[in-house]
Amino acid sequence: MSYGTTFPLWRAAAGGAWQDYTCHAFVEGMRDGTLPRAAFLRYLVQDYLFLVHFSRAWSLAVTKAETLEEMRACAATVHALLNDEMRLHIETCAAAGITEAELYAAREAPQNLAYTRYVMDAGHSGDFLDLMAALAPCVLGYGEIGTRLAAAAGDTAYADWIATYAGDDYQDTCRAVAGLIDGAVAYRLGPSPTDSPRWPRLCARFETATRLEVDFWGMGLSG
Ligand SMILES: Cc1ncc(C[n+]2csc(CCO)c2C)c(N)n1
């Protein structure tokens, strides 16, 4: 499966890290239902905080955009994150007796700090493309994981999670973000972006963010 033309190149350049992320033991545990509930809730509480900072990162993308089209796409993502994406976390945690105030006050795990602040820094120290390369593994990785798990899931309590990311709405989001990235790359790097002196650094940013996703899953498992 692939979204757009830039993402497959970045994914290939990330090598084994991409496999480590999308086929992580945490993911396999959701697929076959063996993931302990405590690990999933630990992940979900941290992921709520993650989404707070990801909303900030997409907000930064609005200010780093160079076209109105880019601004609209990033602003729409901020809106979706704050108003739709986080609701899933709030409702699932509420059912487990965790309030939103408790979510907001939870202490960030070091793996969470490392990942979210890395992404923010990619945007602060770089331009729109640096930020997109750091954001891409998160958005498109979950799209890939959702699709794979929907086709291979066993009897699992995580069917809702899988259905969310395998569903048409989320897959449309993935295609839209891939299109945003392809357009942004063409706008800034021209018709042969892989020849740009900037290309290796963008690949490196993508790979680093991918490794930080691996560590984020690991945090859920290790507690
Ligand atoms: C650690 C971690 N990585 C990726 C996602 C997935 N995700 C993050 S933001 C977003 C909406 C589109 O930008 C989606 C689907 C997550 N929740 N947690």
The ligand as an ORCA input file, in Angstrom:
! r2SCAN-3c Opt
* xyz 1 1
  C       2.103      7.914     18.799
  C       1.064      8.131     17.748
  N       1.416      8.093     16.467
  C       0.489      8.293     15.514
  C      -0.818      8.532     15.841
  C      -1.860      8.729     14.799
  N      -2.248     10.088     14.634
  C      -1.620     11.100     15.199
  S      -2.266     12.586     14.731
  C      -3.411     11.855     13.780
  C      -4.432     12.617     12.985
  C      -3.890     13.170     11.716
  O      -2.829     14.022     11.894
  C      -3.255     10.486     13.849
  C      -4.128      9.553     13.160
  C      -1.145      8.575     17.192
  N      -2.411      8.834     17.585
  N      -0.199      8.361     18.133
*
